[in-house]
Amino acid sequence: GCEDFLDVNTTKDDPTVVTVDQILPTLCFYASQICYDHAEYGVYMSQALTTGDKSQTGSYPYSQGWEFLSVNRHPMWRRHFYDLGANANAMFELTAKNGSKNYELIGRTLMLQSTMFTTDVFADMPRSEAYVATSPRYDSQQEIYDWMFSEADQLLKLYDDPSWTNGPQALPISEKSDRIYKGDMKKWAAYTKALRCRLWLRKLPNWDNTPSTCQKIVAMVDDVLNDPNWEEPRYCYPGGKTD
């Protein structure tokens, strides 16, 4: 019999192409998971700063040993750059071809959130040269925050642009692809406003600790909470409960 797998054959177990509606579920899942990563690393880092000794009873040095320098594959680092970033880039390449800008908006929003969490933990990190160089430059945390402020403002403008949210080439987004907001772009816009509020909170107390800045943040938060489209971004697992 024939034992070789000829190049004219295809296997469903090893797909060579994916579609945007197949990538978005992966992004939503890992965007949910990195929220846990962020909280987990905060616990580990506070232990590292407040504990004089370390335990070597576990197999993961960053958790049981509170040792970060010897780890060459941090879960949260990988979550951002590989699980989220690599998949987001693949989706952006597809949206550039098929014009489904609504998918791109959600992907950019999720990457904005992921960048916030990752730089909060690791400070300087590759951004401007990530995925375009084998040894990318580490952007300073100040540069990263400057980009995030600009990205948040730009995203909100695009969410107000019907050609991006519901253009003629926009592909439908179902609950199967988006288990957070089921493709409701107004809810994604409200969440982006919430992310912008989180960014502005970082101006306190070190950057711009003034009454005017505080009042601006309060007004921005009120705008989110009073938005009828605001909804907590809960990832809905099939068969589970979110209440």
Secondary structure, DSSP 4 states (H G I P E B T S, - for coil): ---S--TT---TTS-S---HHHHHHHHHHHHHHHHHHHHHHHHHHHHHHH-SS---SSS-TTTTS---TT-SS-HHHHIIIIIIHHHHHHHHHHHHHH--HHHHHHHHHHHHHHHHHHHHHHSSEE-TTTTT-SS--EE-HHHHHHHHHHHHHHHHHHHT-HHHHS-TTPPP--TTT-TTTTT-HHHHHHHHHHHHHHHHHTTTTTT---HHHHHHHHHHHHHHHT-TT--------TT----
